[in-house]
Structure formats: structure tokens, C-alpha cells
Amino acid sequence: MPRNQWILRAARCSRGASRSHAFTRPSQTISHTAAPFSTTRAQLLSASDIPTAGDFEGWDKGPKTYGPSSAPPRLRFAPSPTGYLHLGGLRTALINHIVARQGKGKWVLRVEDTDRERLVPGSIEQMRKTLEWAGLDYDEGPGVGGSFGPYYQSERLELYQQYVKQLLESDQAYECFCSPEDLAAIRAAGKNRGAQMNYDGRCRRLTDEDRVRRKKAGHSYTVRFKDPGKLPDMPVDLIFGHIKAHTDTGTPETYIPDDFILLKSDGYPTYHMASVVDDHAMEISHVIRGEDWIPSLPKHMSLYRALGWEPPQFAHLSLLVNPDGSKMSKRQDHVSAEWYREQGFEPEALNNYLAVLGWDYTRTLEEQLDEALPPNERKDLNSLHEVFTLPQLINAFDLTHLTRRKASINMDKLDFLNKMHLRLRAGLIGQDGHLVNYGKGDSGVDPDILEKRRGDMVQQFQRDLKANPDIADHPDVNDRGRVAEIFEFEMPRVRRFRELSQNVSFWFKDPSYTTEDAEKVLKAVGKDQYILFLEFIIPRLERIADDSHHFNKDDGWILANRAHNQLGLKRRGGVLKAMRHALTGQDQGPSVPDIMMVLGPETTLRRMKAGLDYVKARSA
């Protein structure tokens, strides 16, 4: 299948696949048990309302476009400065970035700061730093500029008031003088009748004289939309399909008019008014946002109709939830995007993780390749097929293959992806590393840049080693070649870069056998077995050292296998544990043969004998 075929492929429609299915491939991060839809969202959706080829007939089939136009798309990410950037917000920004880059378009950072009571000073600056860290470079917005500014809604009040005035003059809006007490009484009356009660429209009936008199008396007022009593036509959502024109106030048969507020008493617009006006004024072609905005879509479509504007294409992203399916709370550390940076996760890995959450990447890649992906089964149920660089995501991502189901956070998955991105940067992806790029193109990074990144990693590793007072003065720490050699053996094991310089002192100094970890290993092997194993290994190692003056990788494995066979052991694991104890004093680490090869015969034999003497003394 050609790479430039339109993203909504005929194969997708001919398969008759429902986007609400649970993925069955073990590599998927989406939970097989979906969290239930909220009531308001469920009222808007029908399980059979999946887009078909007919829904998009005549749409552009050029490269990576979503919608009826072949023009480069314009998208926007519009956070409110009420605190840190939520993980779901970063995911929304990422997908806006990907879709903009796929269509060679632009995306805008727009600050929705009309809720003045909830503003948190400095939050936008922190969000911008997080976006920069993540490599998501918006094309227009604060600090960048652009021809559609200003990009703070608080600086666009005149524009909103202009369109509110237009709605007032066309009798599609009215001024409401009801006090908070009046509104509370209206809600209470509805509750007493056991019915949901919107504003009852009493200020619709005010005369011009009434309004003038109240204004002269200093009464505050809002401006409300005059609901025509008819639900608007609803768009085909790129993810959720047909969204029925139901609101949280009823079905078309039981519909209660909703005269929602457009302009607050402080002169600031509500989200609904400002969002619609700005999306039109900034020529936004696609609105990608969280599914929690689906219940507001009828309001927005009503405003587009009232103002005579063509609405953009919508795509609502399913929400992120905790592993148990519960709602993520701002009181939880892992909700903040900044938290992941502080915990040492790589931005490439976090982008990768957020992109595959709820995305059927297997289906996408197989449709693009027109063939099945080669198997890649791992014990941890992860897959190299789900490792994507940002250029590969831009190349392969399919917005229409996102699930409707809520996506649960999976830290094990993120740890795996972080580990793989570290290995990618270090050029240590492993024997099956070709699967990382299978069907995705190359990583999109110049080889010279990759080599520089690896060099930077080794340099940082060396700085971290020098910061360790136990080994800072060791001559090998200042030997860049030696550090690079150790880096190559340690890097494939770590999940986060900060772990690389931990528990590596054994490379530079003889281990202690009295630590808790060393005692744990000795107890697992047993003193008698330990002595038996090392008395068998040491003389044979001495003969190898005398003959070749170095150890290669095979020497350790050959000796362990020989001990296993000649000593009649059930497993060779005990032999390797005893050797690891003597060499490192640790339970975990690189393979024993690798350690022997790097340490060399002299150090290896000295430590083996020291470990044997220590255990013999303990047994006496």
C-alpha cells in the first residue's frame, strides 16, 4: 500500500472493524477491560456510530490529511494556566504536533486564561518549558509570535465582545440580570421536581426599558445564548464517529433549552464563546482535545450555526485513567507531565508512550505494509514494534486508529520504552533491533547526531562517576576509553539514565562481602557449595590466564558449564552466583563472563581468591 495513501483507508472500512473493540495483541497498552462511559458522554454516542467510507466520500486522499480539504492543517493546543501541565494535556499537545507535521501544517499554543479566579502565576512558563523538553515546537503562540495573535485570550476581549454584540443584535443572545440567589432558586426548584433544570429563560422576557433601568441601577449582568429549541447537526468525529445531537439535558424528544452563558459579568467570555471565536479567527481546521469536551459539542455547534461559520473537524481523545480504571486526580504525582521529567524519563520515551496509549499501531503498520508484522514475543509482554521515535510517529501515526476506550496508565510499559530509547541513543539495541524500525522507516536521526548523542551519554556517565567520592580518584574513572567500555555493558540493563552510575563501584574497586546484598547472595548459594565451586573454577582460570594472558567472553561460560557437568549440578546458576559474589559482591549486574573480560585475569583471580578466603573464614 503506498505510503502517501490517505489515512482513512478502504481496508479499514472493508474489515468492518469496530473502533470500540479491545485489542488482543499482548503488546498493546490499552486495558482489556474498559472503564464505563460517563452518563453525559454515553448520551452523545451510539455503539454502532462508526465512520464508514461513505461518511468521508469525496475527502482528500493526499498524504496524511484528515478531513475534506487538502490544505495544510491548522491545529491548536489550548491549555488553561491553572497549574502544571497534565499528562493528558501533554498527550493532546503531542497528537496535535504529530497531525500538524503529517500534513505539513501548523499548530498553535493558545492560552485560555479567561477564568481569572483560577489563574496560577508562572504556570504557562512552566508548560512552555515542558513542551520544549518534550521536543514539541509549536509554530505560533507565546514567545514565538504569529499572524493570528495575540495568543492569550485575556488580550482578545474586544474580539469576543464584538461577536457577542452581533448575537445580541441578531436576537440570538440576551442580557441576563439574575443574581446568584436567583439561579440557586431555579436549580432548587428543578431538584424538588426531580428534574434537571437549566436556566428557565426568565430574562428573555425583559423589555428594553427593563434592561436600561437595571443597568442604570448598577445591576451586574451576563449575556446568554438564546437557544432556538432545536439541536444542531453534529459532526462526524474522527475517533468517536457519529456523535448524536444529545446534550446532558435530554434527547431530541425530551430536550430542555439551554441558554448557556456567553459573556460573564466581569466582561470575560466563557470557554464556549472564546473557544469557538478563536478557532474561527485563527482558521483552525482541526480541533483535537479530550473526550470530556464531548458534552459541550452541541453548544459549540449551535454557536457555529448562529454565527454562520463552518466548524472545524473534531477528534476527541479518550481519557487517561489509573491502572485500576479510576479517574486520575491532580493530587497524584504521576498526573503532572513535569513529574516524569523529574523522575528521569526520557522525553522521546514519554512521547512514544503517550502516542501508543490507545493506538492500534499493529493494525496501522500492517495496513501500511500490506503484510503481517514479524512476531516479537517477549517475556514481559512488550514488543519492539511499539518503539517509535518522534519522526517515526509522524510517519506512521493514524489518528483514526485510536480507540474510544479509556487508556490506563502502565508504568511498566513506560519503563520498557524508556529503556529501549536509552539503548537506541547508545546504539545498543540488541540482536533483534531491526524490528524497532520495521515498517516505520529509519529513526529519522542523522547517524552523526546519533554518534554525538552516544558520546554525550558516555561523557555524562563519566561526570556522574567522578561525583561518587568512593571512586572519584580511581585512575580508570579518568580513562574515557575505560568508561566507554563499562558504559557498553551497563547501559542495556538500566531503565533510566540516572541508574547507570549506581552500583558500579565494583568496576573500579574490590567489593565488600559484608553488605546486605552480598550476604543475600552467599546465603542463596550456601557456604559449602560456594567453596566447592570456586575451588573448581580458580585453578582452571589460572591455566587460561597463563596461556592467553586475557579472558574472552566464552571462557566464563565454558567454565560454568564444565562445573555444572563435572560436579553433577542440576543447574549452573549457583556457580555463576558464587563467581558474581566474588567479583562484585552484588546479586545483579552484567553477565559474569562480561565482567571477567573487562576486569582482566589479574583482578578476576585476585577477587575470586579473596571471595574464597572470606567464605572459608566464615565457615571455620
N, C-alpha and C positions, 0 to 999 in steps of 0.2 A: 504494500500500500504506500503510495507516495507520501513523502514527509510533509508536503505542503497541502495535503487534503484538509478540508475543513474539520474542525474539532468535533462537530456532531456528526458522526459517521453513520452511513447507512447500515453498517454491520450491527451497530448498537440497536437500531430500531428492529432489524430483522430477527435479532435474537429474542426480542420481546422481553428483555430483562427488566425487572422492576428495580428501581434505584433504592427501594426500601429493604432489599434482601440483606441478610447477614452474610458476610464473606466467610468462605470456608477454608481458605488457604491459611496455614498456620503462621505465615509471615505477616498477616495483617495485624495492625494495632487496634482496629476497631473492636469494641466489645461485642461478643456474640449475643449478649442479652441487652437489648437497647433499653434505655430509660424511657418511661412513658412520656408521651407528649403532654404538654400543659393544656389545660382546657381551652384557653383562648387560641392557642396555635391549632389545636385539633379542630376547632370550629372553622378554621380557614382552609383546611386541607381535606382532600379525599384520597384514600389509599390508591385509587385507580388513576389519579390525575398525573400521569407521567407524560412528559413531552414525547411526541412522535414526530416522524419526518414531516407529516402534514402540517404540524404546528409551525414549522420553520420553513415552509415552502418558499422558495424564492430568495432565501437568505444567502448572503455571500459565502462562497466556498473557497475563499482565499486562505492564505496561511494564518492559522491561529487567530481567527476573529470569532466573536460571539455576538450575533445579532444581525439585523437587516442591512447594515452598512459595511462597506469595505474600507471606510475611512479609518485612520489610526484612532484607537480608542482614547478617551479621556476618563480617568478614574479619580477617586478621591478617598483619602483616609481622613476621617473627621473625628478625632478624639475630643473629649471634654477635659479641661485642665483641673480635674478634681482629685488628683492623686497620681500614683505611679501608673505606668503602662501595664495593663492587664495582659496575661499570657494570650488570652483570646484576642485582645487588641493587636498584639504583635502578629498573630496568625492572620488577622484581617489585613494588616498592612502588607504582609508578605505576599498574600494572594493577589492583592491589588498590584503590587510591584510585578509579580510574575505575568499577570494578564496584560498589563501595560507594555512590558518588554516583549511579550509574544507578538503583540500587534504593532510593535514599533510606535507605540503611543506614549502618553504621559500620565503620571499620577500626581495628585496634588495633596499636600498636607494642609488641611483646613482646621482651624481651631474653633470649636463650638463652645464659646465662653459666655453664652447668654444667661446661664444660671449663676448669677453673681454671688449668691449666698454660699455656693459650694466650691468656689474657686480656691485652689491651693497654690500659693506663690511658688514659682520655680518648677512647677510640675511639667510645663511644656518644654522647658530647657532640658529637664531630665529625660523626657520622652524623646527629644531630638538626639540626645546622646545615645540612647538605647537603639534608636533606628540606625544611627551611624555605626555603632558597634556591630549591628546585625548586617551591615552592608546594604541596607535598603535606602537608596539615594533617591528621594523624591525630586520631581522636576520643578515644582512650583511650591511656594509656601514660605513660612517664616525663615529668614536667613538666606533664602535663595532668590526670592522675588518672583516675578512673572507678570504677564499682561492681564491677569484676571483678579488681581488683588484689590483691596487688602485681604489678607487671609485670616484675620481674626474677625469673628462675627461681630464682636463689640465695636468694630470700626466700620460696620456696614449698616448701621441702624437706619440711615436715611433711605437706603435701598428698600429695606423691609417695609418701612412706613409708607413708601411710595406705592407698593403693591397692596398694602392693607387699605390705603385710601382708594385704590382702584376697585377693590372688592366692595368697599362701603358705597362708592358711587354707583356701582352696578347692582346694588341691593343684594349682594351675596355675602354680606357681613353686617354686623350691627354692634353698637356700643352697649356694654352690659355694666350696670351700676350696682349689682348685687354685692352685698358685703359678705365676708367670710361666714358670719352668723346666718345670713340668708341661705347660703349654699349648704351649710351644715343641716339646716332645717329641711331643705329639699331632699338631701340624702337620707335623713332620718325618716321622712315620710315614705320614701320608697322602701326602706328597710322594714318599716312597720307593715307594709302591704305585702312583704315577702317578694318584692320585685327589685331588680336592679334599676336604678333611677339615674338617668343623665340629667343634665340641666334642663329645666322644663320650658325654657324659652320665654319666660315672662317679660324679659326686656325687649323682645321683638315688638311688643305691643306699645312701647313708649312712643309718644308723639315727638316731633321736632322740638316743640315747646318744652316738653318734659326734659329732654336731653340738655337743652340750653340752660334751663333752670338749675338742673343738678350740677352742671359744670360750673356755673356761676357760684353755686353754694360750696364749691370745693370738693365735691364728691369724686373719689377716685373711680376709675372705670377700666375695664378691659375691652378688647374687641374680639367678638366671637364670629366664627364661620356660621353662615345661615344654611344649615343642612337642607337640601332640597327635598329630602324624604325619599330619595332614590339612591340605591347603592351604585357605585361606579363600576364600569367594566374593569376587570382585573387582568394584569399581565401574565404571561407565561414565564414563570421563574426558571432560570437556568438550572437550578438544583431541585427545587420542590415541584416543578411542573405547574399545572393549573392551580391557582390559588383562588378559591371561591370567594365571592364578594360577601363574606360574612364578617361581622365585627364581634367584639366581645359584648355587644348589646343585642344580639339576636340574629336570626336568619332573615332572608328577604320577606318571609311571611310574618315574622314577629318583630320586625325591625323597629327600633326606637331611635328617632332622630338624635344626632349627637352634635350639638352646637359647641364644638371644641374651641378653646381659646387660641387666637392667632397672635394677639399683642397683649402683653401683661401690663398691669397698672404702672409699672416703672418705665414703660416705653420700650422694653426689650421684647423681641419676638419669642414665641415658644419654639421648641425644636421643630415641630411640624412645619411651621411657616418658614423659618430660616433655612431649613434643610432643602425644601422644595425650591425656594427662590434662588438659593446659592447653586444648587445643582443645575438649574436652568441658566443662570447668569454665567456660570463658569463652563458651560457647554459640556457638562458631564454626560458621557454616553452610557456608562455602566455604573451601577451602584452595587457594590459588594459589601455586605455588612452581616451582622449576626441575626440569627433567626428570631431573636427576641424582639426585633422590629417588625415582624410579620403582622401582628395585630394592628400596627399603626398604618399599614399599607393602604387600607381603604381611605383613611384621612388624606394621605398624600395624593392618591389618585383623584380624590374629589377636588383637591386644590389644583392639580394639573388641569382637570376639566374646567374648573371655574375660571382659571387664568388663560385658558386656550392654548396651553403648551403641550408639546409632545413629551411624554415621560421617557426616562432612560430605561435601559434594560436592567432588570433586577436579578440578583443572585444572593440568596440568604444562606449563610453558612451555619451548619448545625453547631450547637453549643458544646463547649468542653465541660466535662464533669469529672468528679473524683473517681478513683478506681471502683468505689462501691456504688457508683451511679448517682451519688448525691451532688447537689449544687456546689460549685466552688465558691468559697467565701473570701472576701478581701482580707479577712483576718488570718488566712492561711498564707504562710510564706511563699509556697510554690505557685501562688496565683500571680505574683509580680514577675514580670519579664526580667527585671533587674536582678532578682534573686538568682536566676540561672547564671548570669554573668558572675555574680559574687561566688557562686559555688564552683566555678572553674569550668563550666561547659563552654565549648567552642561555638561561636556564632553560626558557623556552617552546619554544625550538628543540630543546633536548635532549629534552624530554618528547615533542614531536612526533616526533622521530627514533626514539626508543625505542618509541613506540606503533606506528609503521608498519613496524618491523622484523618481517617475517614475517606481517603482517596484510594480507589481501587487501581493502584498503579500496575498491578499484574495485568488486568484487563486492558488498560491503556497501552502498555508496552506490547502486548500480544497483538492488539489490533493494528498498531503501527508497524509491527514486524510482519504481520500476517502469518505468524507461527507461534508455537508454544515456547515459553522461556525454558531454558535447560534447568533441571532440578538443582536446588541448592538447599538441602535439608541439613539443619544444624541441631545440636542437642538443645540449644537454648531457644529453639523455635524462631529465631531471627533469620533473615535472609540477606545476602549481599545484593539481591535485586532491589532492595528498598534503600540502598545507599545512593544519594543523589547530591551532586554539587549544585550550587545555585544556577550556573549555566545549563546544567542538565535538566533541572526543574523547568527552566524557561523553555527548553527544547521539547520536553515531554509532557508537562503537566496538562491535565484535561479537567477543566472546571466542571464539565457536565458529568464527570465520573465520580463526583463527591457524593457521599451518602447523605440521606436525610437523618440517619440515626445519630444520636448524640455520641461523641467520641470521648472515651475515658482516658485519663492521663495514665501513662505507663512509664514509670521511671526506669525500669529495666531496659525498655526499648531505647530510651534516650541514652542510657549508659552505653549500650551497644553501639549506637550510631556515633556517639562521641568518640568511643574507642576507634571505630573504623575511620573517622575523619582525621584523627591524630595519625593513624597509620598511613592514610593516604598522603598526608602532608609530608610525612617522613619517608615516603617511598618504600614502606614495609607492609604492603597489603597482604602478602602471602601467596601461596601457590594458586589458589582459586580466585585471585584478584581480578582476572579478566572479566569475571561475572559482574563486577561493580559497574563496568561501562557497557555491558551487553544491552544493545538496543537503545542506548541513550546517547551515543556519540562519546567523544572523549570528555575529560573533566572540564574542558573549557579554559584551562590554565596553562600558560606557556611553560614549557619544560625548564627554561632558565629561571622562571619565577618559582617553580617547584623546588629547584635546587637551592635557591636562595632561602626559601622557607625552611627547608631541612637544615641548612646552615644556621639559620636564626634559632631553630629549636635546640640544636647542639650548643650554641652559644649561651642560650638561656639556661640550659641544663647545667652547663659549667658554672655559671653565676650562682645557681642555686646550691651547687656542691660547695663552692667557696664560702657560702653563707653558713655552712654547717661547721661549727667550731671543732668538732671531733676529727674532721678530716681535712680542714681548710689548708693545713700546712703540708699535706702529703704531696710529694712531687708529681704523682700521677694526676692529681686534680688540675695541675697547671699544664698538663700534656694534652693538647687539643685532640691529637690522634687517639690517645688512650680513652679520653672521654667519649669520643665519637664511637669507638668500638663498644664501650659499655652501653651507650645510648641505643645501639642497634639491638642489643639483647634485651634491654629493659623495656623499650618502647612498646613492643607488641603486647605487653602484659597489662599496661595501665589503662584505666578508663578516663582519667583526667590528667592533664599535664602536671599538675601540682603533685601527683603521686609519684612522679618519676624520680624525684630526688629523695624519696622516703625509703628507708630500709635498704640502702645501697652501700652502707659503710663497709660491708664485708669485702667489696671490691678493692678497698684501699687499706684496710687494717684487719688484723686477725680477729676472729669473732670471740664473743664471750659465750661460754657454755652454761652460765648461771642465770641467764634471763628466763623469763616465764615461757617464752616461745621455745627456747632450746630445751627446757625441761619437758615441755609438752611432747617434743619430737622424741626425746630419749625414752620417755615413758611409753610412747606408741611402739617403738622398736623393741625395747627390752634390753637391759644391760648385757646379758649373756649373748643374745643374738648380735648385738652391736659389736661386741668384741670378736665374735666368730666371723662376722662379715668383713671387718676392717683387717683382721689378721690374714684373711684370704686375699683381699684386694691389694694391700700395700706392697708386698714383695713383687707382685706381678706388675704393678705400676712402676716400681723401681727398675725392672728389667726393660720396660718400654722406654723409660726416660734415658737409660744408659744407651740404648740402641739408637734412638732418634733425636734425643735432646728436646723434644716437644711433644705435646699431645694434640691429636686431631679429634674431630667430633666423634669418630667411630670408636675410639679407644674406650671411652666410658661405657658405651652401650655394650661393647663386646665383653668387657669385664663383668658388668652386671648380669648379662646373660650366662656367662660362664659360671658365676657364683650360683645363679639360680639352678643350673643343671647339675653342677658337681656337688653342691651342698644339699641337693634334693629338696629345694624350696618349692612351695606351692606358687608363690608369686615373687617377682623380683623387686617389688615396691619397697620391701623392707631394706634391701641392700642400698637402693638409691636414697632412702630416707637417712640411713646411717651416714652415707657419704655426704649428703647435703648438710647434716648436722655438723659434721667435722669441718666442712668447708665454709659454712655461712652462719651456723647457729640459728637458722631460721627454718620455718616449716614450708614456706612458699618462696618461689623465685624462678629464675631461668632454669633450663634443664641442667642437670648435673654435668653431662659431657660438655655443654657450652661453658659452664663455669670453669671446668678443668682446663679447657682450651685457652681461655682468656688469662687465667691466673698463671698458667705455665707449670712445668714439672716441679720446680723448686718450691714454690709456695704451696702447690697442691699437696705434695708429700709432707711438707712441714706441718700443715694443718691436719692432715689425716693422722699423723703420728701424735699430734697434740690432742686431738679428739680421743684417740685410743687410750692414751695415757690418762686423760681425765676420767674416762669411764672406768678404767681398771682401778684407779684410785678410789672411785666411788664404790666399787664392788668389793674392795678389800675389807 
